[in-house]
Amino acid sequence: MAGPAIQMREALDAEECWALLERIAASTQLRRASRLQELLYYLGKRSLKDHCESVHEQTVGVEVFGRSEGYDTSADNIVRTSVSELRKRIDAYFSAEGAGEALTMEIPRWNYVPVFKHRPVHVPALPEFPASVEPLPVEASKALGEPQADAHPNQAPRFALIATAIVAVLLGLGCLFFWSQYRIASARYESLHRSLYAWQYEPSVAGLWAPILSAKPDTDIVLADASFGLLQDINKKSFSFYDYLSHSYVNEIQKRPLSPDLHAVLNRIAVWNLGSPDEFMLARRILALDPLGQSIHVYSARNYMPVLTKRDNVILIGGRISNPWDDLFESQMNFTIKFLANESIMVVNRAPTAGEPSFYPQTDSVQYCVVSYLPNPDHNGVVMLIEGTDAEATEAAGDFLMSDDQLSSFKKLMHVDKFPYFEVLLKVSSVPGTPLTASVEAYRTYPYLH
């Protein structure tokens, strides 16, 4: 017989539950807590996709926190403390951002398997009316001296008026009840819409993203191919976009005079389709803007197709070395990231204005990210390129693109009311133990491209 956790999952839509879990993971409570996000997704997968009724602490420690098989859970409480913190953040989500959610999720104290429940709807009770009084038998009414119906023939119209009044009152109460239910349903819908589409109520965020997500074409998120970047790094050689598209770079690597073992390693890497966790997290935040999944689609760079760049809106995540699709738009860009032979990284400023340097080198405490917002080749959609010099810069770019305050300040800096096509170079300052801070270092606008 299935336990309560299994029964609860069967009573709810698994996709709806998983969508709730993704909104929790993308919330302000967990957005920067990557390890807790990983824990949440692991427990959610075991519950909703693997249909597990229970998960042991030691299993979580091994599969999420990298502990060795059979480690001593009494001496190492990493799982218990992390789950406890996760519970607190989930509760905080439902008290704030998720106050309008139709479902709730909790991790019970006695188990690590998440439980999903419908939020109860409080329906106002109808007022109670006294039961109708049965008429006395004729003999009893005669004994009490009550007049009989045949003695007063005009009594019938009076009863008809009373019955009509009662029906009218009941109809009025019914209308009041259904009106109150409509108000409750409307409030729930509005609350749910605000929860799912909170960004639409932030004017600057909506000003940037609504033209993308509300436009007729679909939007494609193209994730970088870390395997391609790794192969270039190992071979100390850059391959072009057309080498990548035709897969000729694989043949070129195989022709190199290398040992059989190294050839085997390179061939294995070429087959892998590796990605960056930070870029996945950014893609997930963008996907959260379209919670019903109606207009955004995710592709790996390896599986994307040139025809889609002319048909759809495109969001390219990752620098040119790992996302060669950037090559199609690099000629339009002023700020480009270069990876040098000595393994240093810098941003090249192709046409510096007065007071701007030609290069912005990355240091241990300063990183950079370039965000470009340009038209697609056929000018029937937009292309957004997000390139960071490292993972922290990419994360900061995501914060910038989702922050109403930062986007509002950027519009004021450009002296515009509506976002034009633009490029912005973000300077990211990171100090261990402190939050990332991103500031606009330089920018360009391209109103003539509209």
N, C-alpha and C positions, 0 to 999 in steps of 0.2 A: 504493500500500500504506500502511495507516495506521501512524503512528509509535507508539512505546511508550506515550506519554501517552494516545493515543486508545484503544489496545488495553486499557490498564489501566482506563479508564472503562467500556468495554464489559463488562468482566469483573465489575464491581461494580454495585450498585444506586445509581443517581444520587441518589435521594431520601435514601438512607442516608448517602451521602457529604455531601450538602448539610446534613443534620441534624448531622453531625459538625462541619462548618464553622461552623454557627450556635452550637454549644456552645463551640467555641474562641473565637468572637467575644464570647460572653457571659461568658467566664471572667475570673478576677481578673487574668490576664496582659494582657487587651486591653479590659476593661470601660471603662476611663477613656481609652483611646487611640483616640479617634474617627477620627483620620486613618488609623491602621493598620487599624482595623476596616473602613473604607471601602476601603482597598487590598485587604484580604483578600476582601471580598465581590466586588470587581471581578474579581480574578484567579479566584476560584471560579466566578463566572458565565461568564467566558470559557472556562473549562475544562469545566464540567459542563453548561451550558445552551447556550453558543454552539459547543461542541465544537471549540475552537481547539487546534491542536497547538503553537503558539508565540505569544508576545506580545512585541512589540518594546518596548524600554526607552522610546523616544520616544513611543510610543502611550500607555503608562502615564502618562508625564509630562504629556501633554496632557489625557487623560481623567480622571485622578485628581487631579493636582496643579495643574491649570489653567495649565500652561505653553503658550506659543504654538506654533503649528505650525512644525515645522522647527527648534526650538531646539537649541542645541549641548549634547549630552549629555556631552561631554568636559569642558565648563566647569561644568555644573550636574549634580551627582551625586545629586540628591534621590531618584531612584528606587532607585539602588543602595543607598544608605544606609538607606532606609526598608525595602526588601525584606530587607536583612541584619538589621535590628532585628526585623522580623516573623518571620524564621526562628528567631531566638533565643527569641522569646516562644512560638512554636509548640512548639519543643523543650521549653521549660520547662513548658508545659501537659501534654505527654505524660509528663513526669517526675513530675508532681504530681497535679493534678485528673484528668487524662486517663490515669492509669496503667492503668485498667481498660478502656480503649476496645478494642473488637474490631477497629477500623480505625485506621490511622495516616495522617497527611497530611504531606507535606513539599514544599517548593519547591526543586527541584534547582538546583544552582549554575550549570548551563549554560542554564537556561530559567526563565521566570517562570510557567509553567503548573503548578499544584499537581498532585501525584501522590498517589493514594490506594492503600493496600495493606492486605491482611489481615495482622493480626499473626500470626506463626507460632505454632502450638500444639505444644509439645514433648511428644511421646508416648514414654513409656518403652519401650525395646526389650525384646522377649522374650529370655530367656536361650537361648543356642544349645546344642543337644543333639547328640551324635555321631550320625552316620548309622548306620542299622541294618547289622549285619554279615551279609553273604550267607553261607549255609551252604556248606561245602566239598562238592565232588562226592563221591559215594559211594566212588569208587575212591581218591580222595586221603585220605579219612578212614580207609579201611581200611589204606592204606599207613602212616598215622601211628598206627595202632593205636587210634583212637577208637571207643568203643562205638556200636553202631547202635541206632536207635529200637526195632527189633523185639526187640533183646536186653534192653531195659529198658522194659517197657510202662508203668511208673508215672512216666515222665519227662513225659508230656503234662500231668497236673495241675500240675506245677511250672511249665511254660511258661505255663499259664493264669493262675497266681497272679502271675507276673511281668508278664504283659500287663495284668492287672487293676490292678496297682500303677502301671504306667506311665500307663494311662488316668486313674486317680485323680489322679496328679500333674499331668497335663496339664489336667484339669478344674479343679483347684485354681489352677493358674497362670492359666487363662482367667478364672476368677472374680476372681482378684487383679487381673488386667489391667483387666477391665471395672469393677471397683470403683474402681481408681485413676483411670480415665477419668471415672467419675461424679463423683469428688471434684474433679477438674480442672474439669469442666463446671460443677459447682455453685459452685466458687470464682470461675470466670469470670462466671457469672450474677450472683453476689452483688456482684462488683466492678463489673460493668456497671450493675447496678441502683443501686449507690451513686454511680456516676459520673453516671447520668442523673437520679437523684432524690436528689441530695445533700441538698437542703433537708429531706427527710423525716427525716433523722438529726440535725437541729438542732431541739430541742424547741420553742423559742419561735417560730421561723419556721414549723414544722409546725403549731403551735397556731393561728397566724393563717390560713395558707393551706389547710391540709387541709380545714377545714369548707367552704371555697369550692370547691376542686377535687375533693373527694371526694363532694360533694353530688349529688343526683339531677339538678337542672337543669344546663344548660350554663352556661358563663361567657362573657360578651360583653365584649370590650375595645372601647370606643368612643373613637376618636381625634378630636381637635378639628378644626374646619373653619376653618383660618386665613384662607381667602378671606372668610368671613362676618365675622370679626373685622376684617379689613382694610377691608371696605366700611363698617362702622360707624365705623372710625377716620377714613376719608376724608370721610364724610358728617357727622361730628360728631354722630351720633345712634345711640341704642341701639334695637334691635328685639327684640321679645319672642320667646319660644319658639314661640308660635302663629304669629307672623309668619314665623318660620323654617320651621315645619312646612308652612305653606300656600304658601310662596314669595311671599307678598304683598309682602315687603320689596323684591323685584326690581321689581315694578310701581311701588312708591312711589318708588324711585330713578329709574326711567325718566320719571316725571312731573315731576321737578325741572327748573327752568329752567336747564339747563347747556348748554355748547357741545357741538356734535356730536362733537368729538374726545373730550371728557371723558366723554360718554355712551358712546362706543365703548369707552373704557378700562374704565369701570365694568361694562359688559356683559361684557367679556372676563374681568374678575376674578370676576364672578358665576358664570361658567361653569366656571372653574378650581376644582379641589378640592385646595387647597394644604394642606400639613401641616408640622409642626415636626420637624426631625431629632431633637431631644432627646426629644420625646414618642414618636417611633418607637423610639428606643433603649430607653426605659422599657417600651414594649409588648413589645419583643423579649425583655427580661429576664423579663417575666411569662410570655411564651410558653415560655421555657426551662424553666419549672416543669412544663410538660406536654409533654415532648419528643416524644411519639408523636402529639400533636395530636388527642387524643380528646375533649377537653371545652372547650377554649378557642377562641373564634372572634373575629376582628378585623373591626370595622366602622368606616367613617367616619361622623361625625356626620350627614352628609348622607344616608346610605343606611340609617340605623338606623330601627327601627319601634317605636311606642309599645307594641304588644302584647308585645314582648320584655321590656320593663321589669317586667312582671308575671309573666313565666314563667321568666326566667333570672336568674342572678347577673349583675350589671353592674359594670364598672370604667370609670368616666368619667375620662379624662385631659384636663386643660386647664381653664382658667377659664371662667366663664360667658360672657364676651364672644366666645369662639371655640367653646365647646362649650355651646350653649343647652340641652342636655339637663339641665344642672345645675339649671335653673329648677324642675324637677319636685321637687327635694329641698331647695332652698335654705331653705324655710320651717322645716325641721327642724334647720337648722344654726345654731350660735352664731357661728362664725367665718366671715366671708365676705370675699372680695377685691373691692375697688372700684377701678376705673380712673377717675381724676378728670379734669376738663376741662383742667387745666393739665399733663396727661400724667404726673402723679405717681400712684403706686400705694400702696395701704395695705390692711391687714387690719382689718376692723371687728369689734370685740368687742361683740356685741349686749347681753349681760348680764354685765358685769364683776363678778367676785368681789372680795373685799377685797384691795387691793394691785395689782389688774390695771388697766392703762390701757384706755380705750375704743377706741384706735386704735394700730396698729403700722405706722408708715410705713416704706417701703423706702428704703434709702440706697445709696450707692455700694458700701459694704462689707457691708451687712446686707440679706438677702432673707428671705422667709418662704414657707412652704408649709403648706397645710391638707390633712390627710388625714382623711376622714370615713368611718366604717364603720357603716352603717345598714341597717335592713331594707328590702326592696323593698316596693312598695305593697301586695301581697297577703300579705306576711310569710311567703312560702315560699322566700325566697332573700335574698341580701344585695346591698347597693350600696356600692361603694367609690369615693369621689371623691378625686382627686389634683389639687390646684390650686396651682401655684407662681406667685409674682410675676414670675419670669423663668425662663429655661432652667436656670440653675445650681440654683435652688431645686427645680425638678422632678427634676433628677438626684439631688440630695441626698435627696429623698423616696424615690426608688427604692432608694438605699443603706440608708435607714432600714428600709424594708419587707422588705429581704432580709438584714438583719444580725441574727443570733441574739443578739449582745451587746446591741445597742440595743433590740431588742424585749423582751429579758429585763429590762433596766433599766426599761423603760416599764411592764411588768407590776408590778414591785416598787413603782414610783411610784404606780400605781393601787391597790396592795394587793389584787391579784387573782391567782388561779392560772390562770384561763381568761379569754380576751379577751371583754369585754362589747361591746355597741355603744358606739362612742366617737368623739370628735373630738380631734385633736391638732394644735396649732400648733407648727411647727418653725421655729426661728430658724437661719438659714444664714449663717455668716460666711465670706466669701471674700476672700482676699488673693491678688493675682496671684503665680503661682509656687508656691503652697502648696495642699495638698488642701483640699477643702471640709470644714467641720465643721458638723454639725447637732446642735442641742440642743432639748429639749422646753421651750418657752416657757410653754405653758398647755395644758390639756386639759379635756374633759368626758366623763363616762360616762353611759350611758343604759340601766341594767340593766332598767328597767321596760318597755323596748320588746321584750324577749324574750317 
